[in-house]
């Protein structure tokens, strides 16, 4: 296992970024259309085609997802992913036409010091296309894709991913996250992660949880203008789930953000978690197994958050905090 979301068979991930703009896009493509759901907790979200993920909507499956920087401008990235999928004949069939279904969400990175004077057309459509074209089972972490221009209260943000087997089942879960949070991922100003109790095999330093808790652990983070922070995530499983069950999976997975970021789901954030099912493994018990999968997804997402910050590298010269590695090494 790669300890990536691509440990779920049939999922590929690609990144593209523009260093001058200091922003980027991450595309998630599915070899076959997947069942999906979404849960939005933040007070300032920016999304694309999330309404059709409600269980009562007609379209059952999606072809891809896109996570992007750029705030509202970044919604253009979805059009680039759609274009790439259309070239390969993917999409929802309507007569003799196929329409690729690509929901997505954006984070705010417009004040990070990159050159955002792009004129009439933003670069995000092209970034979306390039990210989709680069999609593969192996992909980078840290300062890449949607996490390129991201930040947290005290550290450089980033793109993280993790995977795990669900105890007591043959099911796998994976998580992918772009961390651009108002809160902190580390405890206070120290190097230890809020997600430390869930770490596996030293994947983000093996530092453990602080004992005793430092005095600054719950210090309120930096002041930030409303709507300038967001954490975007996807959890995936190979279990066979309905749209309603995917929605429940996304709800449970939000707890992973709460375990890894303090504070989270504030009016200053636009936090969104998508959930998808590739539909390979039947559930033995639709209630108990779903509960197990949701709990594992939350733990896996918490790990992915810390992994993204641990892997991030700094962007000197921009209006960005230092990366974790700048302060404490690899």
N, C-alpha and C positions, 0 to 999 in steps of 0.2 A: 504493500500500500504506500502511496505517495504522501499520505497525510494532506491530501487536497480534496476538494469537492469532486474532482474528476475520478476519484476512487469509486464513484457511482457510475457504472457503465452507461455510455451514451451521452455523456456531458463533456463539452469542450469549452475552454475559456481563452479569450484573447484580449490583449491590451494594446492601446495606442495612446501616445501623449505628445504634447508639443511643449518643449522645454522653454521656448520664448514666452508662451502664454502661461506656463506653469500650471497646466491642467491636463486632464486626460479622460479616457473612457475605457470601460471594461464591458465586453460582450460575452454573454453566455449562450451557447448554441446547443441544441438538443438534436441528436441523430434522428430521433422520431419525436413527434409532437408529444408534449407531456401535460398532465393535469396540474393545475396551479391554483394557489390561493395567495392572499396578501393580508397583512395586518399593519395598520398605520397608527403609530402612537405619538409621534412628535407633533408639536404645535404649529410647525411651519413646513409642511411637506410640499414637494413638487413631483408630480407623477404623470405617467403616460399610460393610458389604457388599463388602469387598475379597476375601473368599474366592471369590466367584462369578466373579472375574476370572481365576482359574487356568485354563489352557488346557483342562483335562479337565472343567470344569464345564459344565452343560447350557446355561445362558443365554449366548448368543453376543454380544449387544449391549446397550448401556445407553442411557438416554434423557437423562440429565443427570449432573452431578457437583456436589458442594457442598464448599466449603472454608470453615471457620468458626473464629472465636475461641470462647472459652468452655470449653475443655477438655471434659470429659465432658458437661457441660451443652450444649455446642455441637453435639453429635450430634443434638439435637432439630431442628436446622436442616434436616436431610435430610427430615424429615416434612413441613415446609412446602413444600419443592421438589416432593415427591411430590404433595402436594395440588394445587399449581398445575398440574402436568402431567396429573393425573387429570381436572381440569376440562376439559382440551382433548382428552381421549380418548386420551392417549398411554399406552404401556406394553406389557409382555409379555403376549401373549394366552393365556389359559387358559379354554377354553370361551367363554362370552360375557362374561368379565371381563378387564379389562386392568389390569396391575399395573406402574406406572412403576418402572423400575430406576434407582436413584440412589445409587451409592457416594459415599463422602466421607471426609474426614479433618478433624481438629481440631488447633488449636494452643492453647497455654496462655497466657492473658493475664489471669488472675484476680488478680494482684498489682500491676496497673498503676495503682491508685488510683481506678478507676471504682467506682461503687456496684453491688456484686454482691448486695445484699440484696433479691432479687426475689421472695422468698416461695416458695410451693409450685411455681409454674411459671416456668421461665426464659423470656426473651424470644426464644429462638432459633428456635422454630417459626415465629413471626410474621416474624422477620427473614429466614428462609429463603424464606417465601412472598413477601415483599416484594422480595427480591433476584431471585427467578425472574420476578416480574411486571415488573421493571425491565430484564430482559435485552434487550440490543440489540448491534449491531455496534460502536457507539461507547460506550466506558466509561472511567471515571476511573482514575487511577493514584495511588499514594502512600498517603495516610491515608484509605483507603476500604475498604469491605467487610471481608474477613478480615484485611486489613492495618491496620485502623483502630487497634486497640490493641496492635499488635505493636512489638517492640523488638529491637535487637541488643545486643552487648556494650557498645558505646559510643555508639550512635546510635539514633534513632527508626527502627523498622522500617516496612515498607510493602508495597504491592501493586504488582508490576511485570509488564510484558508486552513481548514483542518477537516479530519474525517474520523469516524469511529464505527465499530460494530456495536449493535444494540444488544445489551445483555439479555439473555434468555430467548433470543430470536435469531434467525439467519439474516436479519436486515442490516443494511448499512445506512449511515447518515453522513452528510457532508455539509460544510458551511463555507460561505464566501462573504467577506465583509469589507466595505470601504469605510474607514473610521475617520470622521471629521467632526468630532464631538465637542460640545461646549464643556463637558466635564473632563475628568482625568481618568486615564487608564491605569496609572500607577498610584500607589497609596501615598497621598500627600505629594511632596516634592522628591520622594525617594525613588529608588530603582525597582522596587518590588511591585508586582502586578496584582490588581484586585482579583484577577482570574487565577491566581497561583494555586488555590486548592484543587483546580481542575486540570492542572498541567500534566502532561504525559511525556516521560523520557526526556526531560530537560528541554522541551521544544521552544521555550522562551527564557532560557537561562538557568532554570532549575533553582531559583533563588528562594522559593518558599514564601510564606506569608509572614509579615513582620510580627514579632512578639518581644516586647509589648507593642501595642498599636502606637505609632508616633503621634505627637500632639497635633500635628498639622494634617492628620489623615482626612478629616472631614472639613477642612478649610474651604470656604466657597471659592470656586475658580474665578478666573479673570472675568472682568465685565466684557460683554460682547453685544453688538447691536442685535436686535431681534431678527431671527431668521437666517443667521449666518453660520449655523452649525447643523450637521446632519450625519447620522450613521445609516448606511444602506447595507442590507444583508440579504442573502439567499441561503435557505437551507434546503437540502435535497435528500430524498430517500429512494431506494429501489423497491420499497413496499408498494403494493397496489392500494391507492387511496382515491376517494372521491374528491370533488371540489370542496365539499363541506369539510371533509377530513383534512385536506390541505390547509384550509383556513384555520382549523383548530391547531394544526402543526405550527403554523406561523405565529399564532397567539402564544403557544407554549414556548416557542423559540425566543420570543422577545425577552423572556427571563434571562437568557444568556447575555443580552446587552446590560441588563440590570446587575448581573454578577461581575461584569468586566469594566463598567464605566460608572463613575460617580461624579455628579448626578446624571441621570439619563431621562429621556422622554419629557424634557422640559418644554416650556413655550418657546424657547430659543432654538430648539432642534426640530428637524423634520424627519425623524426616525421612521424607517420603513423596513419591514421584513417580508420577503416573498418566500413561499414554500412550493416545491414541485415534487411530483411523484413520477418516476419513470415506469412504474407499473410492472415490475418483474417478479416480485415475491408476494404471494398471498398472505394476508393476516390470519393467524390462527384464531385469535379472539379480537374482534373489531374494536372493543373498548380497551381492554388491558394492553394489547399490543400497541395501539395508538398512543396510549399514555406512556409506555416505555419509549417509543420512538420520539415523542415530544420532549421527554426529559433528557434523552441523549442528545437531541438537536440543540437544546438550550446549553448543555455543557459544552458541546462541540463549538457552538457559536462563541461562547465566552473564550474558549481557547483561541479561536481564529482572531478575535479582537486583539489579544495580547501578542499573538504571532505577528500580526500586521505592524504593530508599533515596534516590536523587537527587531523586525527585518528592515524597517524604514531607514533610509539614508537622508542626510540633510541636504538642503538646497541653499547654499551660501549666497548671500547677496539679496535674498528676498525677505519679505516681511513675515518670517516664519520662525518658530521656536526651534531649538536644537533637536536633533534626532536622539532617541535613546542611546544609540551606538556612539554618538558624539560625546556623550557624557560618561558612559559606563562600558564602552567597548562591545565586542561581538558576543 
